[in-house]
Every structure is written in C-alpha cells, then in structure tokens.
Amino acid sequence: MEEKPSLSSALFAGTRFDRKRFAGDIARFRTGAQPAAPAPTTPDAAPPGPEKKRKRKSKANAKKNSKKKKKRADGAASASDAVEGFSVFKGAEAKEAAEESVEVEVREDEDSAVVRRRKEAEREIERAAILRKRYDIHISGHNVPAPLESFEELVSRYDCDSYLVGNLSKLGFQEPTPIQRQAISILLSGRECFACAPTGSGKTLAFLLPMLMKIKPGSKGCVKAVILCPTRELAAQTTRECKKLAKGRKFGVKLMTKDLSQDGNFKDMHCDILVSTPLRLDHAIRKRDLDLSRVEYLVLDESDKLFELGFVEVIDSIVKACSNPSIIRSLFSATLPETIEALARTIMHDAVRIIVGRKNSASSMIKQRLIFAGTERGKLIALRQSFAESLNPPVLVFVQSKERAKELYRELVYDDIRVDVIHGDLTEEQRQDAVDNLRAGKSWVLIATEVLARGMDFKGVNCVINYDFPESASAYIHRIGRSGRAGRSGEAITFFTEEDKPFLRNIANVLVSSGCEVPSWMVALPKLKSRKHRVDRDRISFLTDED
Ligand SMILES: Nc1ncnc2c1ncn2[C@@H]1O[C@H](COP(=O)(O)OP(=O)(O)OP(=O)(O)O)[C@@H](O)[C@H]1O
C-alpha cells in the first residue's frame, strides 16, 4: 500500500539531511536504546511521552529487520558527536527529518529482507530438487516442502519428541527411505497427499510417524486418527507397527476386530488411533455410534485396493464421517491407477502427488521369471520340481481362489515340506496363526490367496511363486512385492499355461520396466480390452480323470 506523503516529507523535500551529524539520534530511533556515547541527563532530555514511545516501538521493528544496519548505525553513533546530535531533538523539524530518514531505511531494510527471504527460498527449492533427484522422488503440487535429509531433521525442523526418535533407532531405522523423506515432510506441514512407492519401501512408517507427531494422546471417546486397510491381516500388522513406534506414550491404539465392531462401547474407550477394514468401521459408525467427527488424520493404505473392492460408497461414507475440517488425509499404495487417483482427488484438498521411482512398477530388488508350464498338471510338476531342486524358505505360493488354495495344500501336505495355507474360509485366529508360523519359520511354504498379497511384511520371503497367473499387473506387483523388501533381494516365479498366454503382455511389460529380460513376442502380443484375467481352471490334482 502506498503511504500518503507526510507533512515532514513535504517540508523537507529537496533538503539534504546530514545523516552523519544526526547518526546518534537515528540509532536511538532505530533501536529504541540510548546512544552508544553517554547521553547527557539534562532537564531538556525529558522522558519520552506515549507518542515518542509509539514511534520508538515502530522503529524497534526496524531493528528486527536489519541487524546489519543496526551495526552500521551503532558504529556511526559512537563516531559522532552524540551530545551535539542529542540537542537537535529539541527542534521539531529535525526530529521529523530523522523520522523520515529512518522510514526510508526501514523500507530499504524491508526490501533487503524480502530479497534475503527470496534467496533463501530459492536455495531451499534447489536443495529440495537435488534431494528429489538423488532419491528418484517425483512430485506434483505447489509449495511442496523439501524432503528430509535425515531423521535428525525431525528434531531440528519439526521438534519431534525424543521418545519417537528413540523408538526409531531401537527399531533399527537409521535413514529414511525415499517415500519417508518426502511424505513425512508433506504430512507434517499439514498437506494432504497421494503417495505411490514400490512394495516394501517403508510406506507404513511414512504415514505412522507424522501421525504420532501430529496427534496427542487424549481421553475416552475421542478417535483422533483412522487408518483404513483392505484386509484384516494388514490391519493387524499395521496396529502392531503403530504400537511399537508409539511405545513410551500413552496412545490408545486399537484394531477394529469383529467383536469391537459389533459390540464396542466407543464412548467409554480410550482410542486415539483406530485401524480397521472398511466394512467393520462402517458397521461401527452406523450401529455402535462411533463418532469420527474429531479425527485429525485419515490414512487410506493400499488405497487402490480399497476403492477397487467395490467399497467406494463405504469409503465415501467413512470419509464423510471424518468431518473435522482441519483433517489431513493421505493415500498410500504401490500402484495407483489414474481412475482411482481421479476419484480420490474429488475428496482431497490441495493434495501433493508423490511418486517414487516409476509409477506402478515392481521393486527393482526382485529377480522375476516367467515359466511356461503348458497345463494345470504341468504347473504341479513344475512346482514339485522347483521345490526338489532348491527350496529356499520362506516361500509364498499364490493361487486365485480359496478352493484352489485348499486343493494345492492337499497335494503338498504329504510331501516332505512344511506347508501351510491361508484363505478366507479360515477363522481370524487360524489366518493369524498361518502368518505367524511363516514368520517364525515353523512353516516353509505358505499357500495363499489374494488376501495376503497386499501390504503383508514378511521380511525374509526369498521367493514368491505365482502358481496361478495374476489377474492384473497391479495384482502381480503386489504379490511379488512380498519378497525383496526393505532393501533385500528376492525372487519371483510366475507359471503360465496356454490359457494365460494372451494375457502375458501386461505382466511382461512390468518385467521389462524393472530391467528383467523377456522374450520379445510377449511384449508384442496384442493389447487386450479387459485388464482383468481370471480363467476357470482345472482342479489341482495330480490324479486327473485320465489317470
Ligand atoms: N527407514 C527404514 N529403514 C530400514 N527399514 C525400514 C525403514 N522403514 C521401514 N522399514 C522396513 O521395511 C519393511 C517394509 O516396510 P513397509 O511394510 O512399510 O513397506 P510398504 O512400502 O508399505 O510395502 P507394501 O507396498 O508391500 O505395503 C518393513 O519391514 C519395515 O520395518
């Protein structure tokens, strides 16, 4: 805003003000302090009145604006004849002149502060760009905060509590992964985000850490954060990870079990953080009066799967139930199709999009192979052969349905290997046991349906076998992503039959983009209209009708 010319500026127009002579007074104006030389305590030097105080206050702001100028003025004051200068205050014109001069300086100070801030901002943008290039982070959105250089920045930049930093180091997390570097700074700055990063790249910590920094442990009946996961196993795993990270703080971290969803008394429950699958949460909102209006932080993990499962309306109603206007929402997945992103954008405000590496690609730590097995029977022979040659447990074997999981289990259970199975017909306890047994090394091979493909973190899975060809490229990426996690290497073998051949193209392209070799005819196959591939397969049995 342009200032009106003051009376003094009109009076002094064209008059040269002797700055050197009045330097002491200028300094006094600017700093609000006594001049450097001893000021005479003459009766003329009356204590400043309210008006003088007001003016001094505004000049004190000038002091804040420029330490450099203060230094210069102080130097000038000590060099000048302070006594002579002081006497000039008696003259109103000189006083006005001094004020005018200081105003000019203040403007100069402000200008240089603006320039300095701009330069700092430019340096920050440059630093952020270098970090993003180094860690293969791609963003879209405006004013995106710089990625973290290290976990130490959580303290220096974001004032992170020491218990959390301690827990990070106890868990062995020394350096943030690329997705953690960028997503954490974005979420801590209060922005919403879509994040797409490879399987096993640490997305869970990327949303848990800022959540624990943002919310405070509270009282009964007030849920502050909600994490939605597509499967119960993943929800249980995320709850466990959250508890480990929150250790030492009195956060109420709850997993939405079936019992809780049906009979929970949420009003009397200390639950700061709730981890749930969509249907159970929806049930609790509708039937158990679960109030989510104070939720500050909402995460949709494996977000594409959440929307894909036909839960769009359920998710929509959960998002609406989290009605706090200052809520921070985020979406995480290793695959984020355009359609899902567009859908999600309709519920986000000014969200930043983060992609680590190439969008919708497999982890580069996995050695991938496609093996032609001819027929269903051929697949069983190939599997047994592969186990006989080299069984390097733990191994995960994916099939397309629970019936087929049971069939394959029946075939392998009498072989000389420790095999287990997990599918939707088992109780929650049995499913959890199967997961725990693989983790503990009690079973070597776990036969699984799609239920285990998303998010499950088995650190040492050496090999994933796609016994049944996956129904889409994203299903493939998530299944094989159970190995090659957290910087470890892994292997993925995918069997295909004559029936699967027309659907090879999508998967072959994933292999190519991760640098694995595939025969050229596979990528040259015609593009299919339908992306999904789910065939009716013959029963898994070594003894077929022909035998
Ligand atoms: N900064 C870190 N340093 C070392 N290990 C880490 C770090 N962050 C996470 N991890 C470990 O990496 C593994 C994979 O992490 P996480 O399960 O979060 O991956 P993800 O990206 O969510 O994978 P998915 O897409 O399959 O769900 C976990 O075992 C986790 O403990």
The ligand as a Gaussian input file, in Angstrom:
#p B3LYP/6-31G(d) Opt

LIG

0 1
 N       13.764000     -46.284000       7.321000
 C       13.809000     -47.598000       7.319000
 N       14.981000     -48.258000       7.398000
 C       15.023000     -49.614000       7.382000
 N       13.935000     -50.399000       7.267000
 C       12.749000     -49.804000       7.168000
 C       12.615000     -48.387000       7.193000
 N       11.313000     -48.096000       7.094000
 C       10.652000     -49.262000       7.015000
 N       11.498000     -50.293000       7.058000
 C       11.167000     -51.747000       6.992000
 O       10.859000     -52.032000       5.633000
 C        9.913000     -53.077000       5.561000
 C        8.816000     -52.721000       4.560000
 O        8.075000     -51.637000       5.052000
 P        6.516000     -51.488000       4.765000
 O        5.800000     -52.725000       5.144000
 O        6.080000     -50.229000       5.368000
 O        6.547000     -51.381000       3.179000
 P        5.421000     -50.840000       2.204000
 O        6.042000     -49.830000       1.336000
 O        4.210000     -50.456000       2.959000
 O        5.135000     -52.142000       1.333000
 P        3.771000     -52.636000       0.641000
 O        3.549000     -51.800000      -0.576000
 O        4.034000     -54.034000       0.295000
 O        2.678000     -52.471000       1.642000
 C        9.405000     -53.303000       6.963000
 O        9.981000     -54.480000       7.465000
 C        9.890000     -52.112000       7.737000
 O       10.170000     -52.429000       9.076000

